[in-house]
Amino acid sequence: MSYTDLGKATGLSTSAVHQRVKRLEARGLIKGYGATIDHEQIGLPLTAFVSITPIDPGQPDDYPKRLEEIEEIESCWSVAGEESYILKVRVAMPSDLEALLARIRNVANVATRTTIVLSTSFENRPVTTPAVRE
């Protein structure tokens, strides 16, 4: 939305909206902006969630560092539970997922458990929060 559109939606002037947004950015509440990509149109229609568990629990917990160069990994979350991390990955076809899983296992020395997404009803919805203090 433009500052003007935000102003109309909130009943504030364009300059007031601009100032508030700049303050929220300065505080780190707004960390960035991005585009919503149609992954099918760019040839990456297959989304999967890959849970990783260390094979050797005594090894250092540096999995994000080990995996950061693998471009197919879109997100990496540290989680509580049986797994250590959950990865969101996007690839073109099942054979690409199979190859990616082998790379993840090799690079990070982990066991994997994979859930393939069949369809997405919604994703990256705007968060409704209590009023944010400026």
Chimera marker file (.cmm) of the C-alpha trace (Angstrom):
<marker_set name="trace">
<marker id="1" x="0.000" y="0.000" z="0.000" r="1" g="1" b="0" radius="0.5"/>
<marker id="2" x="1.135" y="3.517" z="-0.627" r="1" g="1" b="0" radius="0.5"/>
<marker id="3" x="1.390" y="5.992" z="2.251" r="1" g="1" b="0" radius="0.5"/>
<marker id="4" x="-1.644" y="7.760" z="0.803" r="1" g="1" b="0" radius="0.5"/>
<marker id="5" x="-3.666" y="4.520" z="0.769" r="1" g="1" b="0" radius="0.5"/>
<marker id="6" x="-2.548" y="3.720" z="4.320" r="1" g="1" b="0" radius="0.5"/>
<marker id="7" x="-3.595" y="7.200" z="5.387" r="1" g="1" b="0" radius="0.5"/>
<marker id="8" x="-7.051" y="6.783" z="3.864" r="1" g="1" b="0" radius="0.5"/>
<marker id="9" x="-7.443" y="3.389" z="5.536" r="1" g="1" b="0" radius="0.5"/>
<marker id="10" x="-6.378" y="4.692" z="8.958" r="1" g="1" b="0" radius="0.5"/>
<marker id="11" x="-7.729" y="8.234" z="8.871" r="1" g="1" b="0" radius="0.5"/>
<marker id="12" x="-4.235" y="9.760" z="9.028" r="1" g="1" b="0" radius="0.5"/>
<marker id="13" x="-2.487" y="12.188" z="6.719" r="1" g="1" b="0" radius="0.5"/>
<marker id="14" x="0.096" y="10.875" z="4.270" r="1" g="1" b="0" radius="0.5"/>
<marker id="15" x="2.893" y="12.622" z="6.171" r="1" g="1" b="0" radius="0.5"/>
<marker id="16" x="1.708" y="11.195" z="9.520" r="1" g="1" b="0" radius="0.5"/>
<marker id="17" x="1.675" y="7.683" z="8.037" r="1" g="1" b="0" radius="0.5"/>
<marker id="18" x="5.142" y="8.212" z="6.560" r="1" g="1" b="0" radius="0.5"/>
<marker id="19" x="6.499" y="9.342" z="9.944" r="1" g="1" b="0" radius="0.5"/>
<marker id="20" x="4.941" y="6.401" z="11.791" r="1" g="1" b="0" radius="0.5"/>
<marker id="21" x="6.253" y="3.881" z="9.276" r="1" g="1" b="0" radius="0.5"/>
<marker id="22" x="9.756" y="5.373" z="9.488" r="1" g="1" b="0" radius="0.5"/>
<marker id="23" x="9.641" y="5.128" z="13.311" r="1" g="1" b="0" radius="0.5"/>
<marker id="24" x="8.497" y="1.499" z="13.119" r="1" g="1" b="0" radius="0.5"/>
<marker id="25" x="11.346" y="0.749" z="10.705" r="1" g="1" b="0" radius="0.5"/>
<marker id="26" x="13.866" y="2.529" z="12.960" r="1" g="1" b="0" radius="0.5"/>
<marker id="27" x="12.688" y="0.472" z="15.966" r="1" g="1" b="0" radius="0.5"/>
<marker id="28" x="13.116" y="-2.715" z="13.969" r="1" g="1" b="0" radius="0.5"/>
<marker id="29" x="9.437" y="-3.634" z="14.109" r="1" g="1" b="0" radius="0.5"/>
<marker id="30" x="9.287" y="-3.475" z="10.317" r="1" g="1" b="0" radius="0.5"/>
<marker id="31" x="12.306" y="-5.477" z="9.193" r="1" g="1" b="0" radius="0.5"/>
<marker id="32" x="11.810" y="-5.287" z="5.441" r="1" g="1" b="0" radius="0.5"/>
<marker id="33" x="9.518" y="-5.576" z="2.484" r="1" g="1" b="0" radius="0.5"/>
<marker id="34" x="9.150" y="-8.306" z="-0.098" r="1" g="1" b="0" radius="0.5"/>
<marker id="35" x="7.301" y="-9.580" z="-3.105" r="1" g="1" b="0" radius="0.5"/>
<marker id="36" x="4.857" y="-12.483" z="-3.068" r="1" g="1" b="0" radius="0.5"/>
<marker id="37" x="6.120" y="-14.938" z="-5.665" r="1" g="1" b="0" radius="0.5"/>
<marker id="38" x="4.036" y="-17.415" z="-7.651" r="1" g="1" b="0" radius="0.5"/>
<marker id="39" x="6.425" y="-20.354" z="-7.303" r="1" g="1" b="0" radius="0.5"/>
<marker id="40" x="4.668" y="-22.387" z="-9.983" r="1" g="1" b="0" radius="0.5"/>
<marker id="41" x="5.381" y="-19.672" z="-12.551" r="1" g="1" b="0" radius="0.5"/>
<marker id="42" x="9.102" y="-19.716" z="-11.729" r="1" g="1" b="0" radius="0.5"/>
<marker id="43" x="9.292" y="-23.506" z="-11.997" r="1" g="1" b="0" radius="0.5"/>
<marker id="44" x="9.268" y="-24.424" z="-8.283" r="1" g="1" b="0" radius="0.5"/>
<marker id="45" x="5.781" y="-25.849" z="-7.719" r="1" g="1" b="0" radius="0.5"/>
<marker id="46" x="6.740" y="-28.475" z="-5.117" r="1" g="1" b="0" radius="0.5"/>
<marker id="47" x="6.896" y="-27.255" z="-1.517" r="1" g="1" b="0" radius="0.5"/>
<marker id="48" x="7.945" y="-29.518" z="1.331" r="1" g="1" b="0" radius="0.5"/>
<marker id="49" x="8.731" y="-29.268" z="5.018" r="1" g="1" b="0" radius="0.5"/>
<marker id="50" x="11.851" y="-31.159" z="6.038" r="1" g="1" b="0" radius="0.5"/>
<marker id="51" x="12.398" y="-31.921" z="9.719" r="1" g="1" b="0" radius="0.5"/>
<marker id="52" x="16.014" y="-32.583" z="10.640" r="1" g="1" b="0" radius="0.5"/>
<marker id="53" x="17.373" y="-34.493" z="13.633" r="1" g="1" b="0" radius="0.5"/>
<marker id="54" x="21.078" y="-34.873" z="14.395" r="1" g="1" b="0" radius="0.5"/>
<marker id="55" x="22.524" y="-38.333" z="13.909" r="1" g="1" b="0" radius="0.5"/>
<marker id="56" x="25.125" y="-37.532" z="16.585" r="1" g="1" b="0" radius="0.5"/>
<marker id="57" x="23.534" y="-35.388" z="19.336" r="1" g="1" b="0" radius="0.5"/>
<marker id="58" x="27.042" y="-34.491" z="20.520" r="1" g="1" b="0" radius="0.5"/>
<marker id="59" x="27.900" y="-32.576" z="17.364" r="1" g="1" b="0" radius="0.5"/>
<marker id="60" x="27.696" y="-28.759" z="17.403" r="1" g="1" b="0" radius="0.5"/>
<marker id="61" x="24.271" y="-27.212" z="16.792" r="1" g="1" b="0" radius="0.5"/>
<marker id="62" x="25.371" y="-25.219" z="13.745" r="1" g="1" b="0" radius="0.5"/>
<marker id="63" x="22.854" y="-26.556" z="11.230" r="1" g="1" b="0" radius="0.5"/>
<marker id="64" x="21.669" y="-23.170" z="9.909" r="1" g="1" b="0" radius="0.5"/>
<marker id="65" x="25.297" y="-22.295" z="9.076" r="1" g="1" b="0" radius="0.5"/>
<marker id="66" x="25.849" y="-25.665" z="7.392" r="1" g="1" b="0" radius="0.5"/>
<marker id="67" x="22.656" y="-25.318" z="5.335" r="1" g="1" b="0" radius="0.5"/>
<marker id="68" x="22.629" y="-21.597" z="4.485" r="1" g="1" b="0" radius="0.5"/>
<marker id="69" x="24.213" y="-22.081" z="1.032" r="1" g="1" b="0" radius="0.5"/>
<marker id="70" x="21.493" y="-24.488" z="-0.144" r="1" g="1" b="0" radius="0.5"/>
<marker id="71" x="19.287" y="-22.204" z="-2.229" r="1" g="1" b="0" radius="0.5"/>
<marker id="72" x="16.256" y="-24.489" z="-2.246" r="1" g="1" b="0" radius="0.5"/>
<marker id="73" x="15.830" y="-23.931" z="1.497" r="1" g="1" b="0" radius="0.5"/>
<marker id="74" x="13.468" y="-20.977" z="1.864" r="1" g="1" b="0" radius="0.5"/>
<marker id="75" x="13.134" y="-20.971" z="5.675" r="1" g="1" b="0" radius="0.5"/>
<marker id="76" x="14.846" y="-22.614" z="8.630" r="1" g="1" b="0" radius="0.5"/>
<marker id="77" x="13.159" y="-22.708" z="12.048" r="1" g="1" b="0" radius="0.5"/>
<marker id="78" x="14.650" y="-23.992" z="15.304" r="1" g="1" b="0" radius="0.5"/>
<marker id="79" x="11.891" y="-25.960" z="17.013" r="1" g="1" b="0" radius="0.5"/>
<marker id="80" x="11.082" y="-27.764" z="20.244" r="1" g="1" b="0" radius="0.5"/>
<marker id="81" x="10.136" y="-31.402" z="19.979" r="1" g="1" b="0" radius="0.5"/>
<marker id="82" x="11.693" y="-34.477" z="18.399" r="1" g="1" b="0" radius="0.5"/>
<marker id="83" x="13.316" y="-32.540" z="15.567" r="1" g="1" b="0" radius="0.5"/>
<marker id="84" x="15.925" y="-29.811" z="15.943" r="1" g="1" b="0" radius="0.5"/>
<marker id="85" x="14.921" y="-27.721" z="12.913" r="1" g="1" b="0" radius="0.5"/>
<marker id="86" x="12.210" y="-27.589" z="10.292" r="1" g="1" b="0" radius="0.5"/>
<marker id="87" x="13.118" y="-26.415" z="6.806" r="1" g="1" b="0" radius="0.5"/>
<marker id="88" x="10.716" y="-25.105" z="4.167" r="1" g="1" b="0" radius="0.5"/>
<marker id="89" x="12.002" y="-26.064" z="0.733" r="1" g="1" b="0" radius="0.5"/>
<marker id="90" x="10.862" y="-25.465" z="-2.837" r="1" g="1" b="0" radius="0.5"/>
<marker id="91" x="11.855" y="-27.549" z="-5.852" r="1" g="1" b="0" radius="0.5"/>
<marker id="92" x="10.631" y="-28.342" z="-9.346" r="1" g="1" b="0" radius="0.5"/>
<marker id="93" x="9.861" y="-32.060" z="-9.081" r="1" g="1" b="0" radius="0.5"/>
<marker id="94" x="10.048" y="-35.084" z="-6.780" r="1" g="1" b="0" radius="0.5"/>
<marker id="95" x="13.439" y="-36.162" z="-8.131" r="1" g="1" b="0" radius="0.5"/>
<marker id="96" x="14.807" y="-32.725" z="-7.219" r="1" g="1" b="0" radius="0.5"/>
<marker id="97" x="13.439" y="-33.162" z="-3.696" r="1" g="1" b="0" radius="0.5"/>
<marker id="98" x="15.113" y="-36.552" z="-3.444" r="1" g="1" b="0" radius="0.5"/>
<marker id="99" x="18.465" y="-35.058" z="-4.482" r="1" g="1" b="0" radius="0.5"/>
<marker id="100" x="18.001" y="-32.120" z="-2.098" r="1" g="1" b="0" radius="0.5"/>
<marker id="101" x="17.299" y="-34.449" z="0.831" r="1" g="1" b="0" radius="0.5"/>
<marker id="102" x="20.516" y="-36.341" z="0.082" r="1" g="1" b="0" radius="0.5"/>
<marker id="103" x="22.458" y="-33.035" z="0.060" r="1" g="1" b="0" radius="0.5"/>
<marker id="104" x="20.886" y="-31.910" z="3.348" r="1" g="1" b="0" radius="0.5"/>
<marker id="105" x="21.716" y="-35.242" z="4.998" r="1" g="1" b="0" radius="0.5"/>
<marker id="106" x="25.272" y="-35.137" z="3.695" r="1" g="1" b="0" radius="0.5"/>
<marker id="107" x="26.032" y="-31.485" z="4.512" r="1" g="1" b="0" radius="0.5"/>
<marker id="108" x="24.482" y="-31.474" z="7.993" r="1" g="1" b="0" radius="0.5"/>
<marker id="109" x="24.908" y="-35.141" z="9.047" r="1" g="1" b="0" radius="0.5"/>
<marker id="110" x="21.235" y="-35.400" z="10.012" r="1" g="1" b="0" radius="0.5"/>
<marker id="111" x="18.250" y="-37.676" z="9.618" r="1" g="1" b="0" radius="0.5"/>
<marker id="112" x="15.288" y="-36.150" z="7.775" r="1" g="1" b="0" radius="0.5"/>
<marker id="113" x="11.507" y="-36.526" z="7.820" r="1" g="1" b="0" radius="0.5"/>
<marker id="114" x="9.666" y="-34.905" z="4.928" r="1" g="1" b="0" radius="0.5"/>
<marker id="115" x="6.104" y="-33.659" z="4.482" r="1" g="1" b="0" radius="0.5"/>
<marker id="116" x="5.104" y="-32.694" z="0.934" r="1" g="1" b="0" radius="0.5"/>
<marker id="117" x="2.565" y="-29.887" z="0.539" r="1" g="1" b="0" radius="0.5"/>
<marker id="118" x="-0.390" y="-30.903" z="-1.635" r="1" g="1" b="0" radius="0.5"/>
<marker id="119" x="-2.031" y="-27.478" z="-1.742" r="1" g="1" b="0" radius="0.5"/>
<marker id="120" x="-1.845" y="-24.150" z="0.070" r="1" g="1" b="0" radius="0.5"/>
<marker id="121" x="-5.069" y="-22.548" z="1.248" r="1" g="1" b="0" radius="0.5"/>
<marker id="122" x="-3.293" y="-19.416" z="2.517" r="1" g="1" b="0" radius="0.5"/>
<marker id="123" x="0.236" y="-18.334" z="3.306" r="1" g="1" b="0" radius="0.5"/>
<marker id="124" x="1.973" y="-15.252" z="4.709" r="1" g="1" b="0" radius="0.5"/>
<marker id="125" x="-1.263" y="-13.721" z="5.922" r="1" g="1" b="0" radius="0.5"/>
<marker id="126" x="-1.029" y="-10.309" z="7.546" r="1" g="1" b="0" radius="0.5"/>
<marker id="127" x="-0.738" y="-10.597" z="11.308" r="1" g="1" b="0" radius="0.5"/>
<marker id="128" x="-3.453" y="-8.982" z="13.376" r="1" g="1" b="0" radius="0.5"/>
<marker id="129" x="-1.856" y="-7.612" z="16.514" r="1" g="1" b="0" radius="0.5"/>
<marker id="130" x="-2.802" y="-5.386" z="19.403" r="1" g="1" b="0" radius="0.5"/>
<marker id="131" x="-2.105" y="-1.713" z="18.727" r="1" g="1" b="0" radius="0.5"/>
<marker id="132" x="1.605" y="-1.137" z="18.261" r="1" g="1" b="0" radius="0.5"/>
<marker id="133" x="3.028" y="1.627" z="20.390" r="1" g="1" b="0" radius="0.5"/>
<marker id="134" x="5.097" y="4.153" z="18.555" r="1" g="1" b="0" radius="0.5"/>
<link id1="1" id2="2" r="1" g="1" b="0" radius="0.2"/>
<link id1="2" id2="3" r="1" g="1" b="0" radius="0.2"/>
<link id1="3" id2="4" r="1" g="1" b="0" radius="0.2"/>
<link id1="4" id2="5" r="1" g="1" b="0" radius="0.2"/>
<link id1="5" id2="6" r="1" g="1" b="0" radius="0.2"/>
<link id1="6" id2="7" r="1" g="1" b="0" radius="0.2"/>
<link id1="7" id2="8" r="1" g="1" b="0" radius="0.2"/>
<link id1="8" id2="9" r="1" g="1" b="0" radius="0.2"/>
<link id1="9" id2="10" r="1" g="1" b="0" radius="0.2"/>
<link id1="10" id2="11" r="1" g="1" b="0" radius="0.2"/>
<link id1="11" id2="12" r="1" g="1" b="0" radius="0.2"/>
<link id1="12" id2="13" r="1" g="1" b="0" radius="0.2"/>
<link id1="13" id2="14" r="1" g="1" b="0" radius="0.2"/>
<link id1="14" id2="15" r="1" g="1" b="0" radius="0.2"/>
<link id1="15" id2="16" r="1" g="1" b="0" radius="0.2"/>
<link id1="16" id2="17" r="1" g="1" b="0" radius="0.2"/>
<link id1="17" id2="18" r="1" g="1" b="0" radius="0.2"/>
<link id1="18" id2="19" r="1" g="1" b="0" radius="0.2"/>
<link id1="19" id2="20" r="1" g="1" b="0" radius="0.2"/>
<link id1="20" id2="21" r="1" g="1" b="0" radius="0.2"/>
<link id1="21" id2="22" r="1" g="1" b="0" radius="0.2"/>
<link id1="22" id2="23" r="1" g="1" b="0" radius="0.2"/>
<link id1="23" id2="24" r="1" g="1" b="0" radius="0.2"/>
<link id1="24" id2="25" r="1" g="1" b="0" radius="0.2"/>
<link id1="25" id2="26" r="1" g="1" b="0" radius="0.2"/>
<link id1="26" id2="27" r="1" g="1" b="0" radius="0.2"/>
<link id1="27" id2="28" r="1" g="1" b="0" radius="0.2"/>
<link id1="28" id2="29" r="1" g="1" b="0" radius="0.2"/>
<link id1="29" id2="30" r="1" g="1" b="0" radius="0.2"/>
<link id1="30" id2="31" r="1" g="1" b="0" radius="0.2"/>
<link id1="31" id2="32" r="1" g="1" b="0" radius="0.2"/>
<link id1="32" id2="33" r="1" g="1" b="0" radius="0.2"/>
<link id1="33" id2="34" r="1" g="1" b="0" radius="0.2"/>
<link id1="34" id2="35" r="1" g="1" b="0" radius="0.2"/>
<link id1="35" id2="36" r="1" g="1" b="0" radius="0.2"/>
<link id1="36" id2="37" r="1" g="1" b="0" radius="0.2"/>
<link id1="37" id2="38" r="1" g="1" b="0" radius="0.2"/>
<link id1="38" id2="39" r="1" g="1" b="0" radius="0.2"/>
<link id1="39" id2="40" r="1" g="1" b="0" radius="0.2"/>
<link id1="40" id2="41" r="1" g="1" b="0" radius="0.2"/>
<link id1="41" id2="42" r="1" g="1" b="0" radius="0.2"/>
<link id1="42" id2="43" r="1" g="1" b="0" radius="0.2"/>
<link id1="43" id2="44" r="1" g="1" b="0" radius="0.2"/>
<link id1="44" id2="45" r="1" g="1" b="0" radius="0.2"/>
<link id1="45" id2="46" r="1" g="1" b="0" radius="0.2"/>
<link id1="46" id2="47" r="1" g="1" b="0" radius="0.2"/>
<link id1="47" id2="48" r="1" g="1" b="0" radius="0.2"/>
<link id1="48" id2="49" r="1" g="1" b="0" radius="0.2"/>
<link id1="49" id2="50" r="1" g="1" b="0" radius="0.2"/>
<link id1="50" id2="51" r="1" g="1" b="0" radius="0.2"/>
<link id1="51" id2="52" r="1" g="1" b="0" radius="0.2"/>
<link id1="52" id2="53" r="1" g="1" b="0" radius="0.2"/>
<link id1="53" id2="54" r="1" g="1" b="0" radius="0.2"/>
<link id1="54" id2="55" r="1" g="1" b="0" radius="0.2"/>
<link id1="55" id2="56" r="1" g="1" b="0" radius="0.2"/>
<link id1="56" id2="57" r="1" g="1" b="0" radius="0.2"/>
<link id1="57" id2="58" r="1" g="1" b="0" radius="0.2"/>
<link id1="58" id2="59" r="1" g="1" b="0" radius="0.2"/>
<link id1="59" id2="60" r="1" g="1" b="0" radius="0.2"/>
<link id1="60" id2="61" r="1" g="1" b="0" radius="0.2"/>
<link id1="61" id2="62" r="1" g="1" b="0" radius="0.2"/>
<link id1="62" id2="63" r="1" g="1" b="0" radius="0.2"/>
<link id1="63" id2="64" r="1" g="1" b="0" radius="0.2"/>
<link id1="64" id2="65" r="1" g="1" b="0" radius="0.2"/>
<link id1="65" id2="66" r="1" g="1" b="0" radius="0.2"/>
<link id1="66" id2="67" r="1" g="1" b="0" radius="0.2"/>
<link id1="67" id2="68" r="1" g="1" b="0" radius="0.2"/>
<link id1="68" id2="69" r="1" g="1" b="0" radius="0.2"/>
<link id1="69" id2="70" r="1" g="1" b="0" radius="0.2"/>
<link id1="70" id2="71" r="1" g="1" b="0" radius="0.2"/>
<link id1="71" id2="72" r="1" g="1" b="0" radius="0.2"/>
<link id1="72" id2="73" r="1" g="1" b="0" radius="0.2"/>
<link id1="73" id2="74" r="1" g="1" b="0" radius="0.2"/>
<link id1="74" id2="75" r="1" g="1" b="0" radius="0.2"/>
<link id1="75" id2="76" r="1" g="1" b="0" radius="0.2"/>
<link id1="76" id2="77" r="1" g="1" b="0" radius="0.2"/>
<link id1="77" id2="78" r="1" g="1" b="0" radius="0.2"/>
<link id1="78" id2="79" r="1" g="1" b="0" radius="0.2"/>
<link id1="79" id2="80" r="1" g="1" b="0" radius="0.2"/>
<link id1="80" id2="81" r="1" g="1" b="0" radius="0.2"/>
<link id1="81" id2="82" r="1" g="1" b="0" radius="0.2"/>
<link id1="82" id2="83" r="1" g="1" b="0" radius="0.2"/>
<link id1="83" id2="84" r="1" g="1" b="0" radius="0.2"/>
<link id1="84" id2="85" r="1" g="1" b="0" radius="0.2"/>
<link id1="85" id2="86" r="1" g="1" b="0" radius="0.2"/>
<link id1="86" id2="87" r="1" g="1" b="0" radius="0.2"/>
<link id1="87" id2="88" r="1" g="1" b="0" radius="0.2"/>
<link id1="88" id2="89" r="1" g="1" b="0" radius="0.2"/>
<link id1="89" id2="90" r="1" g="1" b="0" radius="0.2"/>
<link id1="90" id2="91" r="1" g="1" b="0" radius="0.2"/>
<link id1="91" id2="92" r="1" g="1" b="0" radius="0.2"/>
<link id1="92" id2="93" r="1" g="1" b="0" radius="0.2"/>
<link id1="93" id2="94" r="1" g="1" b="0" radius="0.2"/>
<link id1="94" id2="95" r="1" g="1" b="0" radius="0.2"/>
<link id1="95" id2="96" r="1" g="1" b="0" radius="0.2"/>
<link id1="96" id2="97" r="1" g="1" b="0" radius="0.2"/>
<link id1="97" id2="98" r="1" g="1" b="0" radius="0.2"/>
<link id1="98" id2="99" r="1" g="1" b="0" radius="0.2"/>
<link id1="99" id2="100" r="1" g="1" b="0" radius="0.2"/>
<link id1="100" id2="101" r="1" g="1" b="0" radius="0.2"/>
<link id1="101" id2="102" r="1" g="1" b="0" radius="0.2"/>
<link id1="102" id2="103" r="1" g="1" b="0" radius="0.2"/>
<link id1="103" id2="104" r="1" g="1" b="0" radius="0.2"/>
<link id1="104" id2="105" r="1" g="1" b="0" radius="0.2"/>
<link id1="105" id2="106" r="1" g="1" b="0" radius="0.2"/>
<link id1="106" id2="107" r="1" g="1" b="0" radius="0.2"/>
<link id1="107" id2="108" r="1" g="1" b="0" radius="0.2"/>
<link id1="108" id2="109" r="1" g="1" b="0" radius="0.2"/>
<link id1="109" id2="110" r="1" g="1" b="0" radius="0.2"/>
<link id1="110" id2="111" r="1" g="1" b="0" radius="0.2"/>
<link id1="111" id2="112" r="1" g="1" b="0" radius="0.2"/>
<link id1="112" id2="113" r="1" g="1" b="0" radius="0.2"/>
<link id1="113" id2="114" r="1" g="1" b="0" radius="0.2"/>
<link id1="114" id2="115" r="1" g="1" b="0" radius="0.2"/>
<link id1="115" id2="116" r="1" g="1" b="0" radius="0.2"/>
<link id1="116" id2="117" r="1" g="1" b="0" radius="0.2"/>
<link id1="117" id2="118" r="1" g="1" b="0" radius="0.2"/>
<link id1="118" id2="119" r="1" g="1" b="0" radius="0.2"/>
<link id1="119" id2="120" r="1" g="1" b="0" radius="0.2"/>
<link id1="120" id2="121" r="1" g="1" b="0" radius="0.2"/>
<link id1="121" id2="122" r="1" g="1" b="0" radius="0.2"/>
<link id1="122" id2="123" r="1" g="1" b="0" radius="0.2"/>
<link id1="123" id2="124" r="1" g="1" b="0" radius="0.2"/>
<link id1="124" id2="125" r="1" g="1" b="0" radius="0.2"/>
<link id1="125" id2="126" r="1" g="1" b="0" radius="0.2"/>
<link id1="126" id2="127" r="1" g="1" b="0" radius="0.2"/>
<link id1="127" id2="128" r="1" g="1" b="0" radius="0.2"/>
<link id1="128" id2="129" r="1" g="1" b="0" radius="0.2"/>
<link id1="129" id2="130" r="1" g="1" b="0" radius="0.2"/>
<link id1="130" id2="131" r="1" g="1" b="0" radius="0.2"/>
<link id1="131" id2="132" r="1" g="1" b="0" radius="0.2"/>
<link id1="132" id2="133" r="1" g="1" b="0" radius="0.2"/>
<link id1="133" id2="134" r="1" g="1" b="0" radius="0.2"/>
</marker_set>
